[in-house]
C-alpha cells in the first residue's frame, strides 16, 4: 500500500512530474481495489433470496468499481507506467486506510450487510462538496478530490510536455507514450454501467477521470452519474446516492437534490437477513484441518487468481479480463460456504457471528495463480487459433 508520498506534502496537491503521476495512478488502482472486498462482503453476506434490491444495487457498484480499476490501469499504462496488482502488498489488511487519504479519515473495515456497513460505503463515496475544508490536511478527503488532483496533473503535465517539445527540451510532444496494445477495450470487458475504453491522449484520459468521478459522487453537483451523456445508457444515481437509498430504505425521485432525502418509492430492506461476521477474523482463527479453514484458504487462493488475471489483462494480455468477472461468481459460492458456518470461537458464535472470508493473500497463492492463469490464456488462444484455421 502506498501512503508516504501525500504525508510529506503541505496539503493535497497534484503530482508535479510524470513519475509522481504514475505513483498517484498506482495509488488509484489501490483505492479502487480496496473498495471491492468491502462491497463484496456487504453483498455476499445478504442471505440468498432476501434484500434483492439492495443486493442488485451493491452488485452494480462492484461491477463499476471493476470498470474504474480497469480505467485506472489504462490511465497508468497510457503515461508509461506498469500496473502492479498481483502481489500480497496490493491487498490491504483490513481495516485499511485509503491510500493518500488524510489521516483524519477512519480506516475501512470489512462489515456484513448492516446500517453500519452502508454508512461506511457512503463515507467512501461521499461527494467532495460534502466534505468541509479544513487547514492542515495532508491528504485527500474524498475520492472525487483525489481524482481532481490527477485531472489537474494530466492537464498541467501534458501542456508542459508540449511546450518543452516545441522549445527543444523534450524528445516527444506528449506524456501519453505507453504501448497501445496494453489498453483494455470494450471488446475485453463490458458491464451495464458504462464501458471500458482505451486511453491514448489527454481527451480520453480526462474522460476516464470524469467517468470514475461521476459514477462515484454524481455529475455536476447532482445525484446522477453521466452514463446517459457519455455512453448513451440509462441514467442512474451515483454510488453515494445508491448506498443512501439502501440506508434510508427509499429511492430518489427525478427532482431530488444531493442534500435532500430520497422522496421516491420505498425499498424493502431487512437488516436481519444477513450473516453477521467478525470484522477482525483471520485464517489463523479457524482450526487447522477444519472445513471452515479449508474454505477460507480456497477463497483467498481464488481471489489471488482474480488479481492475477487482472494483472495479465493490464500488462499485455487484455483478453484475460474476460476470465476475471466469472471468478467473482466462484468467490460468491465460496463465501456462502463460509457464512453458513458459525464462528469457530463458541463465545463469538453465541453472539450470532459466522465465519467469513479474510482476504489474506500470500506469495505462494500468486505463484500458483500465475501458472494457472497463463495456462488458461494459452489454452484459449490455441483453441481460438484452431477454430480460425478450420
C-alpha positions in Angstrom: 0.0 0.0 0.0 1.2 3.5 -0.9 0.8 6.2 1.7 4.0 8.1 2.4 4.0 10.5 -0.6 1.0 12.5 0.4 2.1 12.8 4.1 5.3 14.6 3.1 3.5 17.4 1.4 1.9 20.6 3.0 -1.5 19.7 1.6 -3.2 17.7 -1.1 -1.6 18.9 -4.3 -1.5 17.5 -7.9 1.5 15.3 -8.8 4.3 17.6 -10.2 6.1 15.1 -12.5 5.1 12.2 -14.8 6.8 9.9 -12.3 4.7 11.3 -9.5 1.6 10.9 -11.7 2.4 7.3 -12.2 2.7 6.9 -8.4 -0.7 8.5 -8.0 -2.3 6.3 -10.6 -0.9 3.2 -8.9 -2.5 4.5 -5.8 -5.7 5.0 -7.7 -5.6 1.2 -8.5 -5.2 0.6 -4.8 -8.1 2.9 -3.9 -10.4 1.3 -6.5 -9.5 -2.2 -5.4 -9.7 -1.5 -1.7 -13.4 -0.9 -2.1 -14.1 -4.2 -3.8 -13.7 -6.6 -0.9 -15.6 -4.1 1.3 -18.6 -4.0 -1.0 -18.4 -7.7 -1.8 -18.6 -8.5 1.9 -21.7 -6.4 2.2 -23.3 -8.0 -0.8 -22.3 -11.6 -0.2 -23.4 -11.6 3.5 -27.0 -10.9 2.4 -28.8 -14.2 2.8 -29.8 -15.8 -0.5 -33.2 -14.7 -1.8 -33.5 -11.7 0.6 -32.9 -8.0 0.1 -32.9 -8.4 -3.6 -33.0 -4.7 -4.4 -30.1 -4.0 -2.1 -28.1 -6.9 -3.4 -28.6 -5.8 -7.0 -27.6 -2.3 -6.2 -24.4 -3.3 -4.4 -23.6 -5.7 -7.2 -23.9 -2.8 -9.8 -21.4 -0.8 -7.8 -18.9 -3.7 -7.5 -19.0 -4.1 -11.3 -18.5 -0.4 -11.8 -15.5 -0.5 -9.4 -14.1 -3.2 -11.7 -14.6 -0.7 -14.5 -12.9 2.1 -12.5 -10.0 -0.3 -11.7 -9.6 -1.0 -15.4 -9.8 2.6 -16.5 -7.1 3.5 -13.8 -4.9 0.8 -15.3 -5.5 2.2 -18.8 -4.5 5.6 -17.5 -1.3 4.3 -15.9 -0.4 2.3 -19.0 -1.0 5.4 -21.2 1.6 7.5 -19.3 4.2 4.8 -19.5 3.6 3.1 -16.1 3.0 -0.6 -15.3 0.0 -1.7 -13.2 1.1 -3.8 -10.3 -1.8 -5.6 -8.7 -0.9 -9.3 -8.3 1.1 -9.4 -5.1 0.3 -9.6 -1.3 1.1 -5.9 -0.6 -1.6 -4.8 -3.1 -4.3 -6.2 -0.9 -5.0 -4.1 2.2 -5.0 -5.5 5.6 -8.5 -4.6 6.9 -9.4 -2.3 8.5 -7.4 -0.3 5.9 -6.5 3.3 5.3 -7.4 4.6 1.8 -4.1 5.4 0.0 -3.0 9.0 0.1 -6.1 9.9 2.2 -5.9 12.4 5.1 -5.2 10.7 8.4 -8.5 12.1 9.7 -10.4 9.6 7.6 -11.2 6.4 9.5 -9.9 3.1 8.5 -12.2 1.0 6.3 -13.3 -2.4 7.8 -15.0 -5.4 6.3 -18.6 -5.5 7.5 -21.7 -7.6 6.9 -24.8 -6.0 5.4 -26.0 -3.6 8.1 -26.7 0.1 8.6 -23.1 0.5 9.8 -21.8 -1.1 6.6 -23.9 1.3 4.4 -22.5 4.3 6.5 -19.0 3.1 5.6 -19.9 2.7 1.9 -21.3 6.3 1.9 -18.1 7.6 3.6 -16.0 6.1 0.9 -18.2 7.5 -1.9 -19.2 10.9 -0.4 -19.1 13.8 -2.8 -16.3 16.3 -2.3 -18.8 19.1 -1.8 -20.0 17.2 1.4 -16.5 17.5 3.0 -15.8 20.8 4.8 -12.4 22.4 4.0 -10.0 22.4 6.9 -6.4 23.8 7.0 -3.6 21.4 7.8 -4.8 18.4 6.0 -2.1 16.4 4.3 -4.2 14.1 2.1 -7.4 13.9 0.2 -10.7 13.7 2.0 -12.9 12.3 -0.9 -12.2 10.1 -3.9 -13.5 12.9 -6.1 -10.9 15.3 -4.7 -8.2 12.6 -5.3 -9.2 12.2 -8.9 -9.3 16.0 -9.3 -5.6 16.1 -8.4 -5.0 13.6 -11.1 -7.1 15.6 -13.6 -5.1 18.7 -12.8 -1.8 16.9 -13.2 -2.8 15.4 -16.6 -3.6 18.9 -18.0 -0.5 20.6 -16.5 2.0 17.9 -17.4 0.7 17.5 -21.0 0.8 21.2 -21.5 4.3 21.4 -20.1 5.5 18.5 -22.3 4.2 20.2 -25.4 5.9 23.4 -24.6 9.2 21.7 -23.8 9.0 19.8 -27.1 8.3 23.0 -29.1 11.3 24.6 -27.4 13.6 21.6 -27.9 13.8 20.5 -24.3 11.8 17.2 -24.8 12.0 14.5 -27.4 8.3 14.0 -27.7 5.2 16.2 -27.6 3.1 14.2 -25.2 3.2 12.3 -21.9 1.0 9.6 -23.4 3.8 7.3 -24.6 2.6 3.9 -23.3 2.2 0.9 -25.6 -1.4 0.9 -27.1 -1.5 -2.9 -27.0 -1.8 -2.8 -23.2 -5.1 -0.9 -23.3 -8.2 -2.9 -22.3 -11.1 -2.1 -24.6 -14.9 -2.8 -24.7 -14.3 -6.0 -26.5 -12.5 -7.3 -23.4 -14.8 -6.1 -20.6 -18.3 -4.7 -20.6 -21.0 -4.1 -18.0 -24.2 -2.2 -18.0 -22.7 0.7 -16.0 -20.5 2.3 -18.7 -17.8 0.6 -20.6 -14.0 0.4 -20.8 -12.3 2.4 -23.4 -8.6 2.9 -24.5 -6.8 5.9 -23.1 -4.5 7.3 -25.8 -4.4 11.1 -25.3 -5.4 13.9 -23.0 -9.0 13.9 -24.1 -9.6 10.2 -23.4 -7.6 10.5 -20.1 -9.8 13.3 -18.9 -12.9 11.3 -19.9 -11.7 8.3 -17.9 -11.3 10.5 -14.8 -14.8 12.0 -15.4 -16.4 8.6 -15.6 -14.8 7.4 -12.4 -15.7 10.6 -10.5 -19.2 11.0 -11.8 -20.2 7.4 -11.1 -19.0 7.7 -7.6 -20.1 11.1 -6.4 -22.5 12.4 -9.1 -22.0 14.7 -12.1 -22.1 18.5 -11.9 -23.4 18.7 -8.3 -26.3 16.3 -9.0 -27.3 12.9 -7.7 -26.9 11.4 -11.2 -23.9 9.8 -13.0 -23.1 10.7 -16.5 -23.6 7.3 -18.2 -26.5 8.7 -20.3 -24.4 11.5 -21.8 -21.2 9.6 -22.2 -22.4 6.1 -23.1 -26.0 6.6 -24.1 -27.2 4.3 -21.3 -29.9 4.8 -18.8 -29.1 7.4 -16.2 -28.5 6.1 -12.7 -27.9 7.8 -9.3 -24.2 7.8 -8.4 -22.7 5.3 -5.9 -23.0 7.5 -2.9 -26.7 8.0 -3.5 -27.4 4.4 -4.4 -26.0 3.5 -1.0 -28.0 6.2 0.7 -31.2 4.7 -0.9 -30.5 1.4 0.8 -29.5 3.1 4.1 -32.8 5.0 4.3 -35.0 2.4 2.5 -36.3 4.7 -0.2 -35.4 5.5 -3.8 -34.5 9.0 -5.1 -37.0 10.8 -7.2 -36.3 12.6 -10.5 -36.1 16.0 -9.0 -34.3 15.2 -5.7 -31.1 17.1 -4.9 -27.8 15.9 -3.4 -28.6 17.2 0.1 -32.3 16.3 0.1 -33.7 13.0 1.4 -34.9 10.4 -1.2 -38.5 11.0 -2.0 -39.3 8.1 -4.3 -40.7 4.6 -3.8 -39.9 2.6 -0.6 -37.2 -0.2 -0.7 -37.8 -3.3 1.3 -34.6 -3.6 3.5 -34.4 -6.2 6.2 -31.1 -5.8 8.1 -31.6 -9.1 10.0 -31.5 -11.1 6.7 -27.7 -11.1 6.7 -24.9 -13.3 8.1 -23.2 -11.3 10.9 -19.4 -11.6 10.7 -16.4 -10.8 12.9 -14.6 -8.0 11.1 -11.2 -8.9 12.5 -11.4 -12.6 11.6 -8.2 -14.2 10.3 -7.5 -17.6 8.8 -5.4 -18.4 11.9 -8.6 -18.1 13.9 -10.1 -21.1 12.1 -9.0 -24.5 13.5 -6.3 -26.2 11.4 -7.7 -29.1 9.4 -11.3 -27.8 9.7 -13.6 -27.4 6.7 -14.0 -23.7 7.6 -10.3 -23.1 7.4 -10.2 -25.0 4.1 -13.0 -22.8 2.6 -11.2 -19.7 3.8 -8.0 -20.7 2.2 -9.8 -21.7 -1.0 -11.4 -18.3 -1.1 -8.1 -16.5 -0.7 -6.5 -18.6 -3.4 -9.3 -17.8 -5.9 -9.0 -14.1 -5.0 -5.3 -14.2 -5.8 -6.3 -15.8 -9.1 -8.7 -13.0 -9.8 -6.0 -10.4 -9.2 -3.5 -12.4 -11.4 -5.9 -12.4 -14.3 -6.4 -8.6 -13.9 -2.6 -8.0 -13.9 -2.2 -10.1 -17.0 -5.0 -8.1 -18.6 -3.4 -4.8 -17.6 0.1 -5.7 -18.7 -0.2 -7.1 -22.2 -3.0 -9.7 -22.4 -6.3 -7.7 -22.3 -8.4 -10.7 -23.2 -7.6 -12.1 -19.7 -10.2 -9.7 -18.5 -12.9 -11.9 -19.9 -12.0 -14.6 -17.4 -11.9 -12.4 -14.4 -15.5 -11.5 -13.9 -16.7 -15.1 -13.8 -14.3 -15.8 -11.0 -16.4 -13.4 -8.9 -19.2 -16.0 -9.1 -16.8 -18.6 -7.7 -16.0 -16.2 -4.9 -19.7 -15.8 -4.1 -20.2 -19.5 -3.8 -17.0 -19.9 -1.7 -18.1 -17.1 0.6 -21.5 -18.6 1.1 -19.9 -21.9 2.3 -18.2 -19.9 5.0 -21.1 -17.7 6.1 -23.2 -20.8 6.8 -20.8 -21.9 9.5 -20.9 -20.4 13.0 -17.7 -18.6 14.0 -15.3 -21.2 15.4 -15.0 -19.4 18.8 -18.0 -20.7 20.7 -18.3 -17.4 22.7 -18.5 -15.3 19.5 -20.7 -17.9 17.9 -23.2 -17.4 20.7 -23.5 -13.8 19.7 -24.6 -14.9 16.2 -21.4 -14.4 14.3 -20.4 -16.5 11.3 -17.2 -17.5 9.6 -16.2 -15.3 6.7 -13.6 -14.6 4.0 -10.5 -12.8 5.3 -8.8 -11.6 2.1 -5.4 -12.6 3.3 -3.1 -13.4 0.4 0.4 -14.7 0.4 3.1 -15.1 -2.3 2.6 -18.8 -2.9 -1.1 -18.1 -3.9 0.0 -15.7 -6.6 2.7 -18.1 -7.9 0.1 -20.9 -8.3 -2.4 -18.4 -9.7 0.1 -17.2 -12.3 0.7 -20.7 -13.6 -3.0 -21.4 -13.8 -3.8 -18.1 -15.5 -1.1 -18.3 -18.1 -2.1 -21.8 -18.9 -5.8 -20.8 -19.2 -5.0 -18.0 -21.6 -2.6 -20.2 -23.6 -5.2 -22.9 -24.0 -7.9 -20.4 -25.1 -5.5 -18.8 -27.6 -4.7 -22.2 -29.0 -8.4 -23.1 -29.2 -9.2 -19.8 -31.0 -6.4 -20.3 -33.5 -7.5 -23.9 -34.2 -11.1 -22.7 -34.7 -9.9 -19.9 -37.1 -7.8 -22.2 -39.2 -10.5 -24.8 -39.8 
